[in-house]
Amino acid sequence: MKKSKKLIIIAALFLLLSTGCTKYMSDSNHKRVINEVTGQALTSNILCLPSDKALLEKYKKNKEHLDVDYKKLKPCKEFKLNQVKYNSLWESVFVKPLALALIKTGNLVKNYGLAVIIIGALIRLLLLPFTKKSLMQSENMKKANPELQRIQKKYGNSKDQAAAMQMSSEMMAVYKKYDINPASGCIVALVQLPILFAFLEAINRVPAIFEDSFLTLQLGTTPSFGIKTGNLLYIVLVLLIIVSTYFSYKYSMNQSTGNEEQDKQMGMMMKFMIIFISIASLSLPTALALYWIISNLLTMIQNVYIKWRLNSNEVKVVIKDKKENSKKKKGK
């Protein structure tokens, strides 16, 4: 992928994700309104009304500070896509449909924590074709590595423009030989990023989600607040995030690029991301943590299964070739 195309995609994602984000409600003294039960700052651009009476009273009391007409809001169980109108394309395409899916599933299974897990699993299954393609590219890259490294050693650090063009041409020929698209490794990440932000937005903007609980874990509560209240299960939640993130990266489909220096940089980036996500998990809602954990677990399972299938097919091809060669020798 050319640098200009990468910049365009990054800019488009930034514009998409920076519009229609969560806004927090302030009272008449310009202080954020806090839900004392969950420790969560209440959202002003909500999509529906909570069922909890105390929480509903807070919204009613500060209705003039909402980003939508309070009279137009309905209970979350009655939420419809055309019920609340916001101007952002991001909200219409990602946030509201995902919020509706979570609400409908939550109503069906009688628990929004379980709904988050179910929707997260379904999204992971929908992303399976992208995961498979990216993993196959990674496996092909490993096969191409010896040839790519020989080309790099052949030309070394030559600054000659003609040599650089020739090296690029030979590397592209290797990519073509092994059916490798260098840009394909970004596909899964680019697809997952808007979904992750949409999940966070849906959770923050649907009170029915963050006022519910799952296995004594309040879905709107952050692990840091939950630990302070004495619920040690939030420590287990953080550990699950760290462990699942680590193994998700360990079985990542883009472990090798054919360049030792780039591989080292990628390894450092992965370590940084694991540390960053581990720290960030302390301040993210529990509902989003559930999505992150189930997504990581299913990613690992998918990667292990796809690699097993690829290796199994390669073994079958080798056995078939040996049998054919054996028959040819006997025929002679």
GIDA-V320868 format. One line per field, one symbol per residue. phi: phi as a letter, one per 30 degrees, with the letter a starting at -180 (. if undefined). burial: # if it has 24 or more other C-alpha atoms within 12 Angstrom, else .. A space follows every 50 residues. Layout:
# GIDA-V320868
phi: ???
burial: ???
This chain:
# GIDA-V320868
phi: .deddddddddddddddccideccdcddcicddcdddcicdddccdcacd cddddddddddcddcdcbdedddceedcdbdcdccbdddedddcdddddd ddddddddciaddddddddddddddddeedddddddddddddddeedddd ddddchcecdddddddddddddddedechcceddddedddddeddddddd ddddccedddccbbhicddcddeddddddjdddddddddddddddedddd cddbdbcjbdddddddddddddddddddddddcceeeddddddddddddd dddddddddddddddddddddddddddddddd
burial: ...............##.########......###.############## ....##.##..##.######..#####.###.##.....###.####### ######....###########.##..##.#############.##.###. ##..............#...#..##....###.#####.###.####### ##############..###########.....######.########### #########..........#...#..##..#################### ###..##.........................
